[in-house]
Amino acid sequence: MDRLDNTIRPYAWGSTTAIPRLLGTEPTGEPQAEMWMGAHPGAPSRTDRGTLVEVIDADPEKELGPDSVAKFGPRLPFLLKLLAAGAPLSLQVHPDLAQAKQGFADEERRGVPVTAPHRNYKDANHKPELICALTEFDGLCGFRDPLRAADLLDGLGVDSLKPYVDLLHAHPEEAALREVLTAVLTADSEEMAHTVTEAAAACDRLGGTYAPYADIAHHYPGDPGVIAAMLLNHVRLQPGEALFLGAGVPHAYLDGLGVEIMANSDNVLRCGLTPKHVDVPELLRIVRFEAGDPGVLRPEAGPDGEEVYETPIDEFRLSRYVLPEGGATHDLTLPTPQILLCTAGSLRAGDHELSPGRSVFVPAGEKAGVSGTGTLFRATVVA
């Protein structure tokens, strides 16, 4: 197996302390938002044999296994991350596989450069994702029931929000959510900025249920995404709890440290809370206007102490081992590729010592014995 040397991305929303605290390093004062583990061409992990992209390209079947290559092609189909949010991320959705293929082909046909700021589809893949909390973790996930969203907006006492409240009461669920999100994102920018300012002041004054939206407005003053965010469920995960974000589900991470795993894609359509491009017509085509519970996941016990976060897709499978002091060595050998990440304690994987934040890549079929005391996350595929 290969010890991974991973890139930390300094996105502006990142915490300045959470990842350094986990790694046991000194903060630099700069945001450290995401640590990437995998073979994404944007920031592939490095090994003694070269980058993980180079290692896999040299012999895909040996590194990934024939079953994974047959199902997903000669590439690692997932990207594993440590994600540390110190400020809200953009409100966003991801396309399903058919939408991604269609959108990518259309932009390729129209000659839109992949690096263009208004490009929606950077590749032809979907981007389901799972976030598992290592600390308390706040996020937004999926639409509230329209009547609950109406009550939340009405409670602010802002006159310019009344039309949205009326729409949420007047129509069936899908139509109500679609009409209000469309109205919010297409409103006159000056008028909306004034509405958001009034709403933010009311959120500050009321606190409680409104406190997360006051914080969002502090980071994104005047942004229509503040009102769009109030249409969504607010979720607070406890350590070990997770959220699965499927295609078309609007979401945003607000604060906290977690382990994130996703299909290897960059396809994001934004709804707000960002200075980046918002393609409203394409966004409205992708969003699933369905209200529901966000569905907090807790790991299900499997054999040999493995705790699995069950999801409906095959590009990744995330599980956790909490290894007690004096426990036996666990044989984690699989016919599929793996990344093993330590998040607590002191572990040994093969010949490698793993402290928190350290990880290894295990080629398909290679013996993987893990021992020690601590918490280990295992990422692989369902092939």
Protein Blocks (a to p, Z undefined) as FASTA:
>chain_A
ZZddddddfbfkbcfklmmmmnopacehiacfbccedjbfklpcddfkbcfklmmmmomm
lmnopklmmmnopadfbdcdddddfbdcdddddddfklmmmmmmmmmmnopafklmkbmb
lbfcdcddddddfbdcdddedjadfklmmmmmmmnopaklmmmmmmmmmpcfklmmmmmm
mmmmmgcfklmmmmmmmmmmmmmmngmmlmmmmmmmmmmghiaklmmmmmpccddddehi
acdddehiacddfbdcddddddddfbdcdfbjpabdcdfklmmmmpccddddehiadddd
deehiacdddfbfkbccddddddehiacddfbdfbdcddddfehjddehjbccdehiacd
ddehiacddedjdddddddddZZ
